[in-house]
């Protein structure tokens, strides 16, 4: 460095110069501004946040002005014409309030242990639980994280914040702030026992049942004060999802949750080891009363459609709005909602009347005896069913069927059996007898252009209870060969380069994955086109086609069609992998089956030029203030080409005109009808899925006990009766399916799928010539290479040669292997 006198003087001048001083001051000023600006911004943000929070707190409901007991206005359902078809309100619900002093400690402990173990320690908001949840979401396993809804917070959500929207992050944060504030306020206003009393009296316990007292009466036919630890665990296991974890309809799920509740009670010291083991070993489900108790049977019985709408609205409020089950229930039954359904009352009446007319079913069919008897003897319980009744008489040498013409005949056997079992102090704690009409049936009617479900029938016969088994939406059945079009032929025509003229050989064949024989009905047909394979419901060609395009491709198409019950992959109890991504998909042999609703919706996409509309029961739900709470409209999806949909429609039209489904054809030719009939491998149920340019409808019929049914076509005739009335009522007298511009026609040989050779293919005995439809550019370009004309010496199998006189020559058409088969 230069430390000379001149250099030092130079530096001193620079430091004392005006420009240097100015630069220094500017820099200092800028630093000051940055610091000041940051402080101002932070203060602004803090005060704004405080103001927002203050505003949210001020706008929150006032605890002292509110009641925590359910109240409000009943909701109403409207049909497609805007007429009220159902009132859903408190009149249909059951609630019996009891004092906390009358609720045994074991019941209180069960709910506290599983829902809020620190209930008696926090002040409405569990900060320790919130920090644990943050850690689980960010650091640990998000799937294991809970929402830390304390019992106080649950009560706030269920009874006060009943119609809060949480569609956006801002709304969720705002609601969260108000909920936390109200929880703290409530803890200041009520003591812990009062909060717990309100919670246990208002929580949803399913089937229009509120509170533990009503639930105790319903499921155990006793007062809540008599509930044991084992029974308390059953009730507490229902809190998160009373529908899925119902101890009657969802017994397996409830049993698993019950174990969790009992373990939580043990861990918190509410049960001793001996009490825990006793409760765990208790066969509590034998004592649970069936859902058809006096509590529900006295109320109005909803239709299958209304039941389905109620279930869907509650489910959508939970999934789309983040509601708890109780919050959703209270909003529906006490929120004064307007639910605009898609049901057409006139069309529904047509479907109900026709499905329930006994004259439409095979003569001589009887009703199946369904019977349950639970007997208590010396605090031990045993359950009997109709099978036990049959076996009891069989041991006495009396054999009879469980199918009866009337209830009096069945009651004689029941009375004798009952008397035999109720001896020596034994008493019946639950008994139910019902004759179920067989064969059963379900029907779904969809307007394919909108996806609206216009009518739905979930069963045949009198509906005796709410939330009864809905065979149209809740029960899955094996679809059998009606599934081939969806799983195999749609993707084959849509993406795999195949055509209706493509040929496969119907012959003895085994599944390549399992080695099992492909079951075929009747004789093998040899070379057939895909059109023939569809109309004749041939299993082997379907399997071969799916093998070529891959089961994964078929599965992907089905997923796009909205099927929710298909199994991509799961492990069975024996640790074996189970999947529907296999060749059995081609013949509709599935792990779980499908519902009539989803199957009909898939066929509706073919009718709707390849556009899938998710089937919907309602369009929107409006709250009491006129705000749209739920908008159920969905975006249509093109899941296949328009040309693919038309080609398959053309095949299914031919099937109705002259094939296996001709009984479905309308008596007038003014309305086009397309459809397919079928059954599964075990013939335990029959299907018909069909459509017109206006509506798509699906019917299933079979035995609830999976007994083999008569395949006589009665279900197709029922479908036709309904659909002819539907179109007359809707004033649809004409209608055709519009052919796309890129469809062309070509005359082909059905043995080779190639261009037919005049004078040869048309004279062959083993096949025929037909005009087939193709997407332009996919039509065959080569002549038939299977049929050849040879000259033979008359009366012999010897080929003629040059020396054979013309009068001794006869020409024969011979079928030879195609180049494809030779390869």
Beta strands, then each sheet from edge to edge (+ up, - down):
strand 1: 75-78
strand 2: 84-88
strand 3: 94-95
strand 4: 209-210
strand 5: 338-341
strand 6: 367-377
strand 7: 380-385
strand 8: 403-404
strand 9: 427-437
strand 10: 440-447
strand 11: 452-457
strand 12: 503-506
strand 13: 526-529
strand 14: 570-571
strand 15: 577-578
strand 16: 611-612
strand 17: 618-622
strand 18: 628-631
strand 19: 637-638
strand 20: 674-679
strand 21: 685-691
strand 22: 695-702
strand 23: 743-749
strand 24: 769-775
strand 25: 787-793
strand 26: 809-815
sheet 1: 2+ 1- 5- 17+ 18-
sheet 2: 3+ 4+
sheet 3: 7+ 6- 8+
sheet 4: 7+ 6- 9+
sheet 5: 11+ 10- 22+ 21- 20+
sheet 6: 12+ 13-
sheet 7: 14+ 15-
sheet 8: 16+ 19-
sheet 9: 23+ 24-
sheet 10: 25+ 26-
end
